[in-house]
Amino acid sequence: MSTFLSKAEVSELTGRKQRLKQIQQLASMNIDFTIDAFGWPKVLRKLVETRLGLSSSKLQEQEPILFNR
C-alpha cells in the first residue's frame, strides 16, 4: 500500500477531478498536502485515515480504506 493516496482517491476525497480544484478543496477541508513535480496534490494516507477516526491500533487491525472508483 502506498504512503500517499492515489489520484483517484484524492479525487474521491475532494469530489474534484482538476488538480487546482483538488488543491482548493483540500485547503478548505484543512487537509495537509504537498504538490508533486507535476502540480498534483499528494496526501498522506495515514493522515486521512486518522482524520476519519481510525486510531493507530485500529489501522493495524483493519483492511485498508478503499474509495469507490
C-alpha positions as a Markdown table, in Angstrom:
| # | Residue | x | y | z |
|---|---|---|---|---|
| 1 | Met | 0.0 | 0.0 | 0.0 |
| 2 | Ser | 1.3 | 3.4 | -1.0 |
| 3 | Thr | 2.2 | 6.1 | 1.6 |
| 4 | Phe | 0.2 | 8.6 | -0.4 |
| 5 | Leu | -3.4 | 8.5 | -1.7 |
| 6 | Ser | -3.7 | 7.7 | -5.4 |
| 7 | Lys | -5.0 | 10.4 | -7.8 |
| 8 | Ala | -8.3 | 8.5 | -7.9 |
| 9 | Glu | -8.5 | 8.5 | -4.1 |
| 10 | Val | -7.7 | 12.2 | -3.9 |
| 11 | Ser | -10.5 | 12.8 | -6.5 |
| 12 | Glu | -12.9 | 10.8 | -4.4 |
| 13 | Leu | -12.0 | 12.6 | -1.2 |
| 14 | Thr | -12.3 | 16.0 | -2.7 |
| 15 | Gly | -15.1 | 15.4 | -5.2 |
| 16 | Arg | -12.9 | 17.2 | -7.8 |
| 17 | Lys | -11.0 | 16.0 | -10.8 |
| 18 | Gln | -9.0 | 19.0 | -11.8 |
| 19 | Arg | -5.8 | 19.4 | -9.8 |
| 20 | Leu | -6.3 | 23.1 | -9.0 |
| 21 | Lys | -9.8 | 22.4 | -7.7 |
| 22 | Gln | -8.5 | 19.4 | -5.7 |
| 23 | Ile | -5.9 | 21.8 | -4.1 |
| 24 | Gln | -8.5 | 24.3 | -3.3 |
| 25 | Gln | -10.8 | 21.7 | -1.8 |
| 26 | Leu | -8.1 | 20.1 | 0.3 |
| 27 | Ala | -7.2 | 23.5 | 1.7 |
| 28 | Ser | -10.8 | 24.3 | 2.5 |
| 29 | Met | -11.0 | 20.9 | 4.3 |
| 30 | Asn | -7.8 | 21.7 | 6.3 |
| 31 | Ile | -6.1 | 18.6 | 5.0 |
| 32 | Asp | -2.3 | 18.9 | 4.8 |
| 33 | Phe | -0.8 | 18.1 | 1.4 |
| 34 | Thr | 2.2 | 18.7 | -0.8 |
| 35 | Ile | 2.4 | 19.3 | -4.5 |
| 36 | Asp | 4.4 | 16.9 | -6.7 |
| 37 | Ala | 6.6 | 17.9 | -9.6 |
| 38 | Phe | 3.6 | 17.7 | -12.0 |
| 39 | Gly | 1.4 | 20.0 | -9.9 |
| 40 | Trp | -0.8 | 17.3 | -8.4 |
| 41 | Pro | -1.6 | 17.3 | -4.7 |
| 42 | Lys | -0.1 | 14.5 | -2.6 |
| 43 | Val | -1.9 | 13.5 | 0.6 |
| 44 | Leu | -0.5 | 11.1 | 3.2 |
| 45 | Arg | -2.8 | 8.1 | 3.6 |
| 46 | Lys | -2.2 | 7.9 | 7.3 |
| 47 | Leu | -3.3 | 11.5 | 7.8 |
| 48 | Val | -6.7 | 10.8 | 6.1 |
| 49 | Glu | -7.2 | 7.5 | 8.0 |
| 50 | Thr | -6.5 | 9.3 | 11.3 |
| 51 | Arg | -8.9 | 12.2 | 10.4 |
| 52 | Leu | -11.6 | 9.7 | 9.5 |
| 53 | Gly | -11.4 | 8.4 | 13.1 |
| 54 | Leu | -9.2 | 5.3 | 12.9 |
| 55 | Ser | -6.7 | 5.1 | 15.7 |
| 56 | Ser | -3.2 | 3.7 | 15.0 |
| 57 | Ser | -4.1 | 0.4 | 16.8 |
| 58 | Lys | -7.2 | 0.1 | 14.6 |
| 59 | Leu | -5.2 | 0.8 | 11.5 |
| 60 | Gln | -3.2 | -2.4 | 12.1 |
| 61 | Glu | -6.3 | -4.5 | 12.6 |
| 62 | Gln | -8.5 | -3.2 | 9.7 |
| 63 | Glu | -8.5 | -3.6 | 6.0 |
| 64 | Pro | -7.3 | -0.5 | 4.1 |
| 65 | Ile | -9.9 | 2.1 | 3.2 |
| 66 | Leu | -10.7 | 1.9 | -0.5 |
| 67 | Phe | -12.6 | 4.8 | -2.1 |
| 68 | Asn | -15.1 | 4.0 | -4.8 |
| 69 | Arg | -13.5 | 4.2 | -8.3 |
